[in-house]
Amino acid sequence: MPDETITLTMSKPDAEVLLGVLSSERYNAEAEAVCDAVRKQIDERLAELG
């Protein structure tokens, strides 16, 4: 079975914007789980960058 993950590379400002978008969509029941998972990963990476 092929790997079902993807890796994205983006600038820190773009990641911060995406984080805001994901945060605003977390109340959308259809997207909540995905938004939470991606938001957590972005938060972790931004914390690593300082």
MODELLER restraints for C-alpha pairs under 7 A, 6 or more apart:
rsr = mdl.restraints
at = mdl.atoms
rsr.add(forms.Gaussian(group=physical.xy_distance, feature=features.Distance(at['CA:15:A'], at['CA:42:A']), mean=6.85, stdev=0.5))
rsr.add(forms.Gaussian(group=physical.xy_distance, feature=features.Distance(at['CA:19:A'], at['CA:39:A']), mean=5.80, stdev=0.5))
rsr.add(forms.Gaussian(group=physical.xy_distance, feature=features.Distance(at['CA:19:A'], at['CA:42:A']), mean=6.83, stdev=0.5))
rsr.add(forms.Gaussian(group=physical.xy_distance, feature=features.Distance(at['CA:22:A'], at['CA:35:A']), mean=5.26, stdev=0.5))
rsr.add(forms.Gaussian(group=physical.xy_distance, feature=features.Distance(at['CA:22:A'], at['CA:39:A']), mean=6.30, stdev=0.5))
rsr.add(forms.Gaussian(group=physical.xy_distance, feature=features.Distance(at['CA:25:A'], at['CA:35:A']), mean=6.96, stdev=0.5))
rsr.add(forms.Gaussian(group=physical.xy_distance, feature=features.Distance(at['CA:26:A'], at['CA:32:A']), mean=4.63, stdev=0.5))
rsr.add(forms.Gaussian(group=physical.xy_distance, feature=features.Distance(at['CA:26:A'], at['CA:35:A']), mean=5.81, stdev=0.5))
rsr.add(forms.Gaussian(group=physical.xy_distance, feature=features.Distance(at['CA:26:A'], at['CA:36:A']), mean=6.70, stdev=0.5))
